Structures are given as C-alpha cells and as structure tokens.
C-alpha cells in the first residue's frame, strides 16, 4: 500500500508543478488552437509540453488512486 501512495503523491506533485510552471512561464499562451494574435513558437511548444505533463501526471494519479481503492475494497470484502 505504501508504494501506491508514493506513486499517487508523486504524480500529484508532478501535475501541480506543471500547472504552476505553465501559469508562471507562459500565462497567456494557448497550447493548441487559434489565438487572436501571433504567439512565439517557443511559448506554444513550452505550453504544449507543460500541459501534456500536467495531464499525464493527473491520469497517473487517478489510476493509482483507483488501484489503491480496489486493493482497499478487496481487503475489506475478505474480512466479511
């Protein structure tokens, strides 16, 4: 169970760090899609990488939490 919680908290920290970095480094840049004014390519690529990292961290955290919930439910049903 301890390893599952480590994965969950690490993925949550990565997600939060990417979210904060995106807001600090490229606050007004849209990673994909149309913008009203031209955006520098380095800013678009940075926003894309940070958003992808944020989403990957969030999915790993959700999957780890689901697995931990499944293990907890399995251990609860064996006791009954």
C-alpha positions in Angstrom: 0.0 0.0 0.0 2.9 2.4 0.7 4.2 2.2 -2.8 0.8 3.0 -4.2 0.6 6.1 -2.1 4.1 7.2 -3.1 3.1 6.9 -6.8 -0.1 8.8 -6.1 1.6 11.7 -4.3 4.5 11.8 -6.8 2.1 12.0 -9.7 0.0 14.7 -7.9 3.2 16.7 -7.3 4.2 16.5 -11.0 0.7 17.6 -12.0 0.8 20.5 -9.7 4.3 21.6 -10.6 3.5 21.5 -14.3 0.3 23.5 -13.7 2.2 26.2 -11.7 5.1 26.3 -14.2 2.6 26.8 -17.1 0.9 29.7 -15.3 4.3 31.3 -14.4 6.2 30.8 -17.7 3.6 31.1 -20.4 0.4 32.6 -18.8 -1.3 33.8 -21.9 -0.3 31.2 -24.4 -2.8 28.6 -25.8 -1.0 25.2 -26.4 -3.2 24.3 -29.3 -5.8 26.2 -31.3 -6.3 29.6 -32.7 -5.2 32.8 -30.9 -6.2 36.3 -31.8 -2.6 37.4 -32.0 0.6 35.6 -33.1 2.4 33.6 -30.4 6.1 32.8 -30.4 6.7 29.1 -31.3 8.9 28.5 -28.2 6.0 29.6 -26.0 3.5 27.4 -27.8 5.8 24.4 -27.5 6.5 25.1 -23.9 2.8 25.4 -23.1 2.1 22.1 -25.0 4.8 20.2 -23.1 3.7 21.5 -19.7 0.1 20.7 -20.5 0.9 17.2 -21.6 3.0 16.7 -18.4 0.1 18.0 -16.3 -2.4 15.7 -17.9 -0.1 12.7 -17.7 0.5 13.3 -14.1 -3.2 13.7 -13.4 -4.0 10.4 -15.2 -1.3 8.5 -13.3 -2.7 9.9 -10.0 -6.2 8.9 -10.9 -5.1 5.4 -11.9 -3.0 5.0 -8.8 -5.9 6.1 -6.6 -8.3 3.7 -8.4 -5.9 0.8 -7.8 -5.5 1.7 -4.2 -9.3 1.9 -3.8 -9.6 -1.5 -5.4 -7.0 -3.0 -3.1 -8.7 -1.5 -0.1 -12.1 -2.8 -1.1 -10.7 -6.2 -1.8 -9.2 -6.4 1.7 -12.5 -5.2 3.2 -14.5 -7.9 1.5 -12.2 -10.7 2.6 -12.7 -9.8 6.2 -16.5 -10.2 6.0 
